[in-house]
Amino acid sequence: MEGKVADSERATGSYSAEVYGNGVTVEDCQKMIERSLRTPTVKFLMEHLQKSGCNMPHNFVKAEKCDQNVSGGYSRGKGIIVCNNHVNIQDEVNQVVIHELIHAYDDCTAKNMKWENCAHHACSEIRAGHLSGDCHFKRELLRGYMKMRGHEQDCVKRRVMRSLALNPFCSETAAKDAMEAVWDTCYNDTRPFDRAP
């Protein structure tokens, strides 16, 4: 579908987040994306994608209105979508772009990456949740989660399950089993970073 990411494609690493407010215009979101592309973490990820031989056309990251209640998504061969109607501030756009770039990196560098495989999808979601800063303590507090110890891993698990729920190939049981099976390996895989930022 032109202009929309189909449900089966959206499952290729969608960024499911709590959505507040009414969003911004496509034009304003695209400007926010341009600012995001100049941030150190995004530049670092883009450089590593290029070094890995990953194809990123000029419009690899673009703003679009989304029907689903997600902030963005990555689709193989299409790039990254930031959902203008579900983001309100620059920090949200930055988080979506970083999260989706990690999916793009995984898709490009992993051998035989299959997004319909719950374990593959779970692994990339674990990595994106852990490495993007989605679950930093401040963000969790703003979401209303007050746990002092273990908040980051609980947050990553919660968000992995929310994203896998959008994958039509993963039942809730299959998603949970897949996440638990790959957790240690994928949580500790910090590529292309030396350590979790």
C-alpha positions as CSV (number, residue, x, y, z in Angstrom):
1,M,0.0,0.0,0.0
2,E,1.4,3.4,-1.0
3,G,1.6,5.8,1.9
4,K,0.7,3.3,4.6
5,V,2.7,0.4,6.0
6,A,0.6,-2.8,5.8
7,D,0.0,-4.7,9.0
8,S,2.2,-7.6,8.0
9,E,5.0,-5.2,7.2
10,R,4.5,-3.1,10.3
11,A,5.3,-6.2,12.3
12,T,8.8,-5.9,11.0
13,G,10.0,-4.1,14.1
14,S,7.3,-1.6,15.0
15,Y,7.8,0.8,17.9
16,S,4.8,0.5,20.1
17,A,4.7,3.3,22.6
18,E,2.2,5.1,24.8
19,V,0.8,7.8,22.6
20,Y,-0.2,11.1,24.2
21,G,-1.6,14.2,22.4
22,N,-2.7,14.6,18.8
23,G,0.7,14.5,17.2
24,V,2.2,16.9,14.7
25,T,1.8,17.6,11.0
26,V,3.8,15.4,8.5
27,E,5.8,18.5,7.6
28,D,6.7,19.3,11.3
29,C,7.5,15.6,11.9
30,Q,9.8,15.5,8.8
31,K,11.7,18.6,10.2
32,M,12.0,16.8,13.6
33,I,13.4,13.8,11.7
34,E,16.0,16.0,10.0
35,R,17.1,17.3,13.4
36,S,17.2,13.7,14.8
37,L,19.5,12.7,12.0
38,R,22.1,15.2,13.3
39,T,22.1,13.8,16.9
40,P,25.2,11.8,17.9
41,T,23.5,8.4,18.5
42,V,21.6,8.5,15.2
43,K,24.7,9.6,13.3
44,F,26.7,6.7,14.9
45,L,24.0,4.2,13.9
46,M,23.8,5.5,10.4
47,E,27.6,5.3,10.0
48,H,27.6,1.7,11.2
49,L,24.8,0.8,8.8
50,Q,26.8,2.3,5.9
51,K,30.0,0.5,7.0
52,S,28.0,-2.7,7.1
53,G,27.0,-2.2,3.4
54,C,23.4,-1.5,4.3
55,N,21.4,0.4,1.6
56,M,19.8,3.6,2.9
57,P,18.2,5.8,0.3
58,H,17.8,9.5,0.8
59,N,14.3,9.1,2.2
60,F,15.2,6.1,4.4
61,V,13.5,7.8,7.4
62,K,10.2,9.6,6.7
63,A,7.1,10.9,8.4
64,E,3.7,9.4,7.7
65,K,0.3,9.2,9.3
66,C,-0.3,5.8,10.8
67,D,-3.5,4.0,11.4
68,Q,-2.1,1.7,14.2
69,N,-1.4,3.1,17.7
70,V,2.4,3.0,17.2
71,S,5.0,5.7,17.1
72,G,6.9,4.2,14.1
73,G,8.1,1.1,12.3
74,Y,10.8,-0.4,10.1
75,S,10.0,-2.4,6.9
76,R,12.7,-4.2,4.9
77,G,13.2,-2.5,1.6
78,K,11.0,0.5,2.6
79,G,12.9,2.0,5.5
80,I,11.7,3.7,8.7
81,I,8.4,5.4,9.3
82,V,7.9,7.9,12.1
83,C,4.1,8.3,12.8
84,N,3.5,12.0,12.8
85,N,0.1,11.6,14.4
86,H,1.6,9.7,17.3
87,V,4.6,11.9,18.2
88,N,4.6,15.3,19.8
89,I,8.1,16.4,20.8
90,Q,11.6,16.0,19.4
91,D,12.7,13.5,22.1
92,E,10.0,11.1,21.0
93,V,11.1,11.4,17.4
94,N,14.7,10.8,18.4
95,Q,13.7,7.6,20.3
96,V,11.7,6.2,17.4
97,V,14.5,6.8,15.0
98,I,17.1,5.2,17.2
99,H,14.9,2.3,18.0
100,E,14.1,1.6,14.3
101,L,17.7,2.1,13.2
102,I,18.6,-0.8,15.5
103,H,16.0,-2.9,13.8
104,A,17.4,-1.8,10.4
105,Y,21.0,-2.7,11.6
106,D,19.8,-6.1,12.8
107,D,17.9,-6.7,9.5
108,C,20.9,-5.8,7.5
109,T,23.7,-7.6,9.5
110,A,22.0,-10.7,10.8
111,K,22.2,-13.8,8.6
112,N,18.8,-15.1,7.6
113,M,16.8,-12.6,9.5
114,K,13.1,-13.6,9.4
115,W,10.7,-11.1,11.0
116,E,7.9,-13.7,11.0
117,N,10.1,-15.9,13.3
118,C,9.1,-14.9,16.9
119,A,12.6,-15.5,18.2
120,H,14.2,-13.3,15.6
121,H,11.7,-10.5,16.1
122,A,12.0,-10.8,19.9
123,C,15.8,-10.6,19.7
124,S,15.7,-7.4,17.7
125,E,13.1,-5.9,20.0
126,I,15.2,-6.8,23.1
127,R,18.2,-5.1,21.5
128,A,16.2,-2.0,20.3
129,G,14.6,-1.6,23.7
130,H,17.8,-2.0,25.6
131,L,20.1,0.0,23.4
132,S,17.8,2.9,22.4
133,G,17.2,4.3,25.8
134,D,13.5,3.5,25.6
135,C,13.6,2.2,29.2
136,H,15.8,4.8,31.0
137,F,14.6,5.5,34.5
138,K,13.3,9.0,33.7
139,R,11.2,7.7,30.8
140,E,9.8,4.9,33.0
141,L,8.9,7.4,35.8
142,L,7.1,9.6,33.2
143,R,5.1,6.5,32.1
144,G,4.1,5.9,35.8
145,Y,6.4,3.0,36.5
146,M,8.1,3.6,39.8
147,K,10.1,0.4,40.4
148,M,13.6,1.2,41.7
149,R,15.4,-2.1,41.0
150,G,15.2,-4.0,37.7
151,H,13.1,-1.4,36.0
152,E,15.1,-1.4,32.8
153,Q,14.8,-5.2,32.2
154,D,11.1,-5.2,33.2
155,C,10.5,-2.3,30.8
156,V,12.3,-4.0,27.9
157,K,10.3,-7.2,28.4
158,R,7.0,-5.3,28.6
159,R,7.7,-3.4,25.4
160,V,9.0,-6.5,23.6
161,M,5.7,-8.2,24.4
162,R,3.7,-5.2,23.2
163,S,5.6,-5.1,19.9
164,L,5.4,-8.9,19.3
165,A,1.6,-8.6,19.9
166,L,1.6,-6.7,16.5
167,N,3.3,-9.6,14.7
168,P,0.5,-11.8,13.2
169,F,2.9,-14.8,13.3
170,C,3.4,-14.7,17.1
171,S,0.7,-15.7,19.6
172,E,1.1,-14.4,23.2
173,T,2.5,-17.7,24.3
174,A,4.9,-18.0,21.4
175,A,6.1,-14.4,21.9
176,K,6.7,-15.0,25.6
177,D,8.6,-18.3,25.0
178,A,10.6,-16.7,22.2
179,M,11.6,-13.7,24.4
180,E,12.6,-15.9,27.3
181,A,14.6,-18.2,25.0
182,V,16.7,-15.5,23.5
183,W,16.8,-13.0,26.4
184,D,20.4,-13.5,27.7
185,T,22.0,-13.6,24.3
186,C,20.1,-10.7,22.8
187,Y,20.1,-8.4,25.9
188,N,23.9,-8.8,26.1
189,D,24.5,-8.1,22.4
190,T,25.3,-4.4,22.2
191,R,26.5,-4.2,18.6
192,P,27.3,-1.8,17.1
193,F,27.9,-0.1,20.4
194,D,30.8,-1.2,22.6
195,R,28.4,-1.3,25.6
196,A,24.8,-0.3,26.1
197,P,24.5,3.5,25.9
